């Protein structure tokens, strides 16, 4: 019987626990969360079979699913606690800084840098969903730096929970994620803030908000504790993406101000191409 | 048997036809679309029972569901064709300019200005959905200016298709819609454009786009033919909303650039309040 230990029993850690439990029913799940309430909830929900601050030395896999600014110290601490047969991985949404810090770690071969492209706007153990990872992409960075036997076991688990593996350089990962994920969180947070600021004391105007607004602003419900560290850790790329977004918004603004029908239609038709790309994914 | 005539058999017109057909099965549905392909598709799908360029003079209700820049001339033309017992209404997303133009129309009492808060990113008759209007808000402007008997019939139809009526001044309508609808379309169009521009020739990076990106960028699939006229007709309010959005984005950018954890958390926590408001609507 193999053991999996999960640190951070929120949306991602909790969902991974549910997926492993379903896909690999013989395996033992232990876990920890620094929030005692979350830890108890996770245990009561059956996400883990045992609450454990320190993973057993013979644990096969430790997953660290906490905010990105806590990852290095938790990985470092965990590698000191476990035996040579344990693989430690993290689910962080930024990979470059962490991989750089890990590059000189004496136990680098026992670490695997991954990022599951999965999530919702909800957080905490109650937000866990058994199918959150099902069919989703898992990006793996610097795979060569991980011991071949240890990562073999990890691949087995990812396959069991039905994830699609993609391999990528951490620098490219962080740049692309700034555009396709971090930027859309910012656009949504700021859309929510803009509308709330304008409509103070007029809650009834939300009667006028349709499903389009709800969809666009959905990510504004996301956890600040999770997202602030991502924006700071990926600052360079996030600022590049945000500057480009503001630049494009200003161009769009000018086309409206100028009454430039042809130009505005052209911009929107180009944006429409996102349909083909998103449809490809379905 | 009452007759309803629909001009513009796209997403809204087509969905309204389906809803009326279901809720009021005895009624006769006629309609027209200037796109011959859409007109034929709508007829073949059974959205309308008869293709008719000019509504019969004894039609009870004519719905104009075309881009906002075409509404006044179509309403004006239709009022000249129908008898005194016909009510004409439009589904436009901007109301102020149209109500102003209509204010001096000799048949003003036969017109009702409404806006259903319903839609999807799709367009054309094939996008029609029978339940699109079910339980949704319908905003009615300047209700006093419409003949009491004629609007009584319209309210009967709206009730039959299960819409919630709200009454509002057209100036307020256009301002609020700029924030809760038009702005989210712009934020989404421009997000799509920004990401596409960055990721040209790298289609595979959309592997890295999760459900969050898909949700935020969904409205970028919307029809330019429908949306360009809305942005131009509501230019003043749209520019105010867009300037406020760009201003808030610049503030958010500065907080990231400065590494201001406390300030960034505060901004995101305030944006999180959108959850309570959206949840109220469910």
Interface residues (C-beta under 8 A of the other chain):
Chain A: X117 X118 X119 X120 X121 X136 X137 X139 X166 X173 X176 X177 X179 X180 X181 X183 X184 X185 X186 X187 X188 X189 X190 X191 X192 X193 X194 X195 X196 X197 X198 X199 X202 X203 X205 X206 X207 X208 X209 X210 X211 X212 X213 X214 X215 X216 X217 X218 X219 X220 X221 X222 X224 X225 X227 X228 X231 X232 X235 X238 X239 X241 X242 X243 X244 X245 X246 X248 X249 X250 X252 X253 X256 X257 X259 X261 X264 X265 X267 X268 X269 X270 X271 X272 X273 X274 X275 X277 X278 X280 X281
Chain B: X117 X118 X119 X120 X121 X136 X137 X139 X164 X166 X173 X176 X177 X179 X180 X181 X183 X184 X185 X186 X187 X188 X189 X190 X191 X192 X193 X194 X195 X196 X197 X198 X199 X202 X203 X205 X206 X207 X208 X209 X210 X211 X212 X213 X214 X215 X216 X217 X218 X219 X220 X221 X222 X224 X225 X227 X228 X231 X232 X235 X238 X239 X241 X242 X243 X244 X245 X246 X248 X249 X250 X252 X253 X256 X257 X259 X261 X264 X265 X267 X268 X269 X270 X271 X272 X273 X274 X275 X277 X278 X280 X281
